[in-house]
Structures are given as C-alpha cells and as structure tokens.
Amino acid sequence: MAQLLALGDALKQFLDKSKLKNGIRSAQIESVWADIMGKTIAKHTDKIEIINQTLFIQTAVGPLKEELVYQKEKIIERINEVMGENVIKQIVIR
C-alpha cells in the first residue's frame, strides 16, 4: 500500500511540474462542466482551456457570453470546489 501511495505522490508531483497539467485539468473541468453549469450552457460552450490559473471559455452565443461574465465569481468557486483546490483564479470569456 505504501508503494501505491508513493507512486501516486510521485505522479502528482510530476503533473504539478509538467506542461501537461493544464491540459489534464481542462479535460477534468470539461468532464464536469455540464454538472457545474447545466446542460444548456455546456451544449453551447465551444472550448474550455486553462492557462496559468485562468480559465478561457469560448462560445459563439452572445447572450451566453453575457451570462458567463455575470457569473464569473460563482463559476470560479464551483470549479475550485469540485477540483478540491484553487485551480482557477480568473476567467476570460471569448
């Protein structure tokens, strides 16, 4: 069991230092995006990307952009809660 835990710790340390970290976290957020924001918003979200603790959300729907801008703080809180750590500090809507 100790080896398994050590392997998990080593993997976490590797990911924390790796350039893959943002991509993995983006994929994790995409997998729970519909649960966090609802199916309608998830359906009209074209792309989610993380760069340096900034979440970039892309959508072509004007009213949705306005709604996301209005909810930025709540989105940050929800994502960080689901991820179990402060992954996101700000959001950019495109």
PyMOL commands that place a pseudoatom at each C-alpha (Angstrom):
pseudoatom trace, name=CA, resn=MET, resi=1, chain=A, elem=C, hetatm=0, pos=[0.000, 0.000, 0.000]
pseudoatom trace, name=CA, resn=ALA, resi=2, chain=A, elem=C, hetatm=0, pos=[2.873, 2.385, 0.826]
pseudoatom trace, name=CA, resn=GLN, resi=3, chain=A, elem=C, hetatm=0, pos=[4.316, 1.864, -2.649]
pseudoatom trace, name=CA, resn=LEU, resi=4, chain=A, elem=C, hetatm=0, pos=[0.971, 2.705, -4.216]
pseudoatom trace, name=CA, resn=LEU, resi=5, chain=A, elem=C, hetatm=0, pos=[0.733, 5.891, -2.185]
pseudoatom trace, name=CA, resn=ALA, resi=6, chain=A, elem=C, hetatm=0, pos=[4.324, 6.823, -3.054]
pseudoatom trace, name=CA, resn=LEU, resi=7, chain=A, elem=C, hetatm=0, pos=[3.593, 6.238, -6.738]
pseudoatom trace, name=CA, resn=GLY, resi=8, chain=A, elem=C, hetatm=0, pos=[0.507, 8.449, -6.506]
pseudoatom trace, name=CA, resn=ASP, resi=9, chain=A, elem=C, hetatm=0, pos=[2.535, 11.191, -4.809]
pseudoatom trace, name=CA, resn=ALA, resi=10, chain=A, elem=C, hetatm=0, pos=[5.252, 10.906, -7.452]
pseudoatom trace, name=CA, resn=LEU, resi=11, chain=A, elem=C, hetatm=0, pos=[2.679, 11.146, -10.236]
pseudoatom trace, name=CA, resn=LYS, resi=12, chain=A, elem=C, hetatm=0, pos=[1.071, 14.202, -8.623]
pseudoatom trace, name=CA, resn=GLN, resi=13, chain=A, elem=C, hetatm=0, pos=[4.467, 15.903, -8.274]
pseudoatom trace, name=CA, resn=PHE, resi=14, chain=A, elem=C, hetatm=0, pos=[5.263, 15.117, -11.915]
pseudoatom trace, name=CA, resn=LEU, resi=15, chain=A, elem=C, hetatm=0, pos=[1.954, 16.573, -13.104]
pseudoatom trace, name=CA, resn=ASP, resi=16, chain=A, elem=C, hetatm=0, pos=[2.382, 19.680, -10.935]
pseudoatom trace, name=CA, resn=LYS, resi=17, chain=A, elem=C, hetatm=0, pos=[5.671, 20.426, -12.705]
pseudoatom trace, name=CA, resn=SER, resi=18, chain=A, elem=C, hetatm=0, pos=[4.611, 19.190, -16.140]
pseudoatom trace, name=CA, resn=LYS, resi=19, chain=A, elem=C, hetatm=0, pos=[3.227, 21.196, -19.026]
pseudoatom trace, name=CA, resn=LEU, resi=20, chain=A, elem=C, hetatm=0, pos=[0.518, 18.518, -19.249]
pseudoatom trace, name=CA, resn=LYS, resi=21, chain=A, elem=C, hetatm=0, pos=[-1.091, 19.792, -16.040]
pseudoatom trace, name=CA, resn=ASN, resi=22, chain=A, elem=C, hetatm=0, pos=[-3.254, 22.474, -17.689]
pseudoatom trace, name=CA, resn=GLY, resi=23, chain=A, elem=C, hetatm=0, pos=[-4.452, 20.078, -20.375]
pseudoatom trace, name=CA, resn=ILE, resi=24, chain=A, elem=C, hetatm=0, pos=[-5.378, 17.442, -17.821]
pseudoatom trace, name=CA, resn=ARG, resi=25, chain=A, elem=C, hetatm=0, pos=[-7.191, 19.963, -15.656]
pseudoatom trace, name=CA, resn=SER, resi=26, chain=A, elem=C, hetatm=0, pos=[-9.028, 21.339, -18.705]
pseudoatom trace, name=CA, resn=ALA, resi=27, chain=A, elem=C, hetatm=0, pos=[-10.192, 17.812, -19.511]
pseudoatom trace, name=CA, resn=GLN, resi=28, chain=A, elem=C, hetatm=0, pos=[-11.295, 17.303, -15.892]
pseudoatom trace, name=CA, resn=ILE, resi=29, chain=A, elem=C, hetatm=0, pos=[-13.293, 20.535, -15.955]
pseudoatom trace, name=CA, resn=GLU, resi=30, chain=A, elem=C, hetatm=0, pos=[-14.843, 19.659, -19.334]
pseudoatom trace, name=CA, resn=SER, resi=31, chain=A, elem=C, hetatm=0, pos=[-15.970, 16.318, -17.910]
pseudoatom trace, name=CA, resn=VAL, resi=32, chain=A, elem=C, hetatm=0, pos=[-17.938, 18.049, -15.098]
pseudoatom trace, name=CA, resn=TRP, resi=33, chain=A, elem=C, hetatm=0, pos=[-18.839, 21.269, -16.967]
pseudoatom trace, name=CA, resn=ALA, resi=34, chain=A, elem=C, hetatm=0, pos=[-22.450, 20.171, -17.581]
pseudoatom trace, name=CA, resn=ASP, resi=35, chain=A, elem=C, hetatm=0, pos=[-22.842, 19.289, -13.888]
pseudoatom trace, name=CA, resn=ILE, resi=36, chain=A, elem=C, hetatm=0, pos=[-21.408, 22.647, -12.804]
pseudoatom trace, name=CA, resn=MET, resi=37, chain=A, elem=C, hetatm=0, pos=[-23.136, 24.915, -15.332]
pseudoatom trace, name=CA, resn=GLY, resi=38, chain=A, elem=C, hetatm=0, pos=[-26.063, 22.886, -16.639]
pseudoatom trace, name=CA, resn=LYS, resi=39, chain=A, elem=C, hetatm=0, pos=[-26.635, 21.048, -19.916]
pseudoatom trace, name=CA, resn=THR, resi=40, chain=A, elem=C, hetatm=0, pos=[-27.780, 24.080, -21.931]
pseudoatom trace, name=CA, resn=ILE, resi=41, chain=A, elem=C, hetatm=0, pos=[-24.682, 26.150, -21.160]
pseudoatom trace, name=CA, resn=ALA, resi=42, chain=A, elem=C, hetatm=0, pos=[-22.411, 23.130, -21.680]
pseudoatom trace, name=CA, resn=LYS, resi=43, chain=A, elem=C, hetatm=0, pos=[-24.024, 22.463, -25.066]
pseudoatom trace, name=CA, resn=HIS, resi=44, chain=A, elem=C, hetatm=0, pos=[-23.217, 25.990, -26.260]
pseudoatom trace, name=CA, resn=THR, resi=45, chain=A, elem=C, hetatm=0, pos=[-19.690, 26.146, -24.841]
pseudoatom trace, name=CA, resn=ASP, resi=46, chain=A, elem=C, hetatm=0, pos=[-17.271, 25.565, -27.715]
pseudoatom trace, name=CA, resn=LYS, resi=47, chain=A, elem=C, hetatm=0, pos=[-13.965, 25.285, -25.855]
pseudoatom trace, name=CA, resn=ILE, resi=48, chain=A, elem=C, hetatm=0, pos=[-12.557, 25.310, -22.319]
pseudoatom trace, name=CA, resn=GLU, resi=49, chain=A, elem=C, hetatm=0, pos=[-8.854, 25.867, -21.715]
pseudoatom trace, name=CA, resn=ILE, resi=50, chain=A, elem=C, hetatm=0, pos=[-6.667, 26.656, -18.692]
pseudoatom trace, name=CA, resn=ILE, resi=51, chain=A, elem=C, hetatm=0, pos=[-3.531, 28.788, -18.936]
pseudoatom trace, name=CA, resn=ASN, resi=52, chain=A, elem=C, hetatm=0, pos=[-1.784, 29.825, -15.700]
pseudoatom trace, name=CA, resn=GLN, resi=53, chain=A, elem=C, hetatm=0, pos=[-4.853, 29.513, -13.445]
pseudoatom trace, name=CA, resn=THR, resi=54, chain=A, elem=C, hetatm=0, pos=[-7.009, 31.407, -15.948]
pseudoatom trace, name=CA, resn=LEU, resi=55, chain=A, elem=C, hetatm=0, pos=[-9.984, 29.582, -17.427]
pseudoatom trace, name=CA, resn=PHE, resi=56, chain=A, elem=C, hetatm=0, pos=[-10.715, 30.559, -21.027]
pseudoatom trace, name=CA, resn=ILE, resi=57, chain=A, elem=C, hetatm=0, pos=[-14.281, 29.809, -22.107]
pseudoatom trace, name=CA, resn=GLN, resi=58, chain=A, elem=C, hetatm=0, pos=[-15.199, 30.100, -25.767]
pseudoatom trace, name=CA, resn=THR, resi=59, chain=A, elem=C, hetatm=0, pos=[-18.752, 30.400, -27.080]
pseudoatom trace, name=CA, resn=ALA, resi=60, chain=A, elem=C, hetatm=0, pos=[-20.351, 31.924, -30.170]
pseudoatom trace, name=CA, resn=VAL, resi=61, chain=A, elem=C, hetatm=0, pos=[-23.626, 32.682, -28.363]
pseudoatom trace, name=CA, resn=GLY, resi=62, chain=A, elem=C, hetatm=0, pos=[-23.813, 36.373, -27.386]
pseudoatom trace, name=CA, resn=PRO, resi=63, chain=A, elem=C, hetatm=0, pos=[-26.361, 36.099, -24.550]
pseudoatom trace, name=CA, resn=LEU, resi=64, chain=A, elem=C, hetatm=0, pos=[-24.402, 33.183, -23.078]
pseudoatom trace, name=CA, resn=LYS, resi=65, chain=A, elem=C, hetatm=0, pos=[-21.231, 35.306, -23.041]
pseudoatom trace, name=CA, resn=GLU, resi=66, chain=A, elem=C, hetatm=0, pos=[-23.086, 37.955, -21.020]
pseudoatom trace, name=CA, resn=GLU, resi=67, chain=A, elem=C, hetatm=0, pos=[-24.421, 35.332, -18.601]
pseudoatom trace, name=CA, resn=LEU, resi=68, chain=A, elem=C, hetatm=0, pos=[-20.951, 33.829, -18.103]
pseudoatom trace, name=CA, resn=VAL, resi=69, chain=A, elem=C, hetatm=0, pos=[-19.435, 37.268, -17.472]
pseudoatom trace, name=CA, resn=TYR, resi=70, chain=A, elem=C, hetatm=0, pos=[-22.120, 37.905, -14.856]
pseudoatom trace, name=CA, resn=GLN, resi=71, chain=A, elem=C, hetatm=0, pos=[-21.394, 34.549, -13.141]
pseudoatom trace, name=CA, resn=LYS, resi=72, chain=A, elem=C, hetatm=0, pos=[-17.555, 34.612, -13.174]
pseudoatom trace, name=CA, resn=GLU, resi=73, chain=A, elem=C, hetatm=0, pos=[-17.052, 34.550, -9.394]
pseudoatom trace, name=CA, resn=LYS, resi=74, chain=A, elem=C, hetatm=0, pos=[-19.599, 31.779, -8.902]
pseudoatom trace, name=CA, resn=ILE, resi=75, chain=A, elem=C, hetatm=0, pos=[-18.019, 29.700, -11.698]
pseudoatom trace, name=CA, resn=ILE, resi=76, chain=A, elem=C, hetatm=0, pos=[-14.575, 30.067, -10.086]
pseudoatom trace, name=CA, resn=GLU, resi=77, chain=A, elem=C, hetatm=0, pos=[-15.986, 28.973, -6.711]
pseudoatom trace, name=CA, resn=ARG, resi=78, chain=A, elem=C, hetatm=0, pos=[-17.781, 25.960, -8.187]
pseudoatom trace, name=CA, resn=ILE, resi=79, chain=A, elem=C, hetatm=0, pos=[-14.815, 24.738, -10.220]
pseudoatom trace, name=CA, resn=ASN, resi=80, chain=A, elem=C, hetatm=0, pos=[-12.365, 25.109, -7.337]
pseudoatom trace, name=CA, resn=GLU, resi=81, chain=A, elem=C, hetatm=0, pos=[-14.800, 23.299, -5.046]
pseudoatom trace, name=CA, resn=VAL, resi=82, chain=A, elem=C, hetatm=0, pos=[-15.213, 20.395, -7.482]
pseudoatom trace, name=CA, resn=MET, resi=83, chain=A, elem=C, hetatm=0, pos=[-11.455, 20.186, -8.146]
pseudoatom trace, name=CA, resn=GLY, resi=84, chain=A, elem=C, hetatm=0, pos=[-10.669, 20.299, -4.430]
pseudoatom trace, name=CA, resn=GLU, resi=85, chain=A, elem=C, hetatm=0, pos=[-8.071, 23.067, -4.786]
pseudoatom trace, name=CA, resn=ASN, resi=86, chain=A, elem=C, hetatm=0, pos=[-7.698, 26.608, -6.133]
pseudoatom trace, name=CA, resn=VAL, resi=87, chain=A, elem=C, hetatm=0, pos=[-7.191, 25.712, -9.779]
pseudoatom trace, name=CA, resn=ILE, resi=88, chain=A, elem=C, hetatm=0, pos=[-8.838, 28.831, -11.247]
pseudoatom trace, name=CA, resn=LYS, resi=89, chain=A, elem=C, hetatm=0, pos=[-8.228, 32.438, -10.208]
pseudoatom trace, name=CA, resn=GLN, resi=90, chain=A, elem=C, hetatm=0, pos=[-9.825, 34.266, -13.128]
pseudoatom trace, name=CA, resn=ILE, resi=91, chain=A, elem=C, hetatm=0, pos=[-11.999, 33.661, -16.189]
pseudoatom trace, name=CA, resn=VAL, resi=92, chain=A, elem=C, hetatm=0, pos=[-11.822, 35.073, -19.704]
pseudoatom trace, name=CA, resn=ILE, resi=93, chain=A, elem=C, hetatm=0, pos=[-14.867, 34.730, -21.956]
pseudoatom trace, name=CA, resn=ARG, resi=94, chain=A, elem=C, hetatm=0, pos=[-14.297, 34.720, -25.696]
for i in range(1, 94): cmd.bond("trace and resi %d" % i, "trace and resi %d" % (i + 1))
show_as sticks, trace
zoom trace
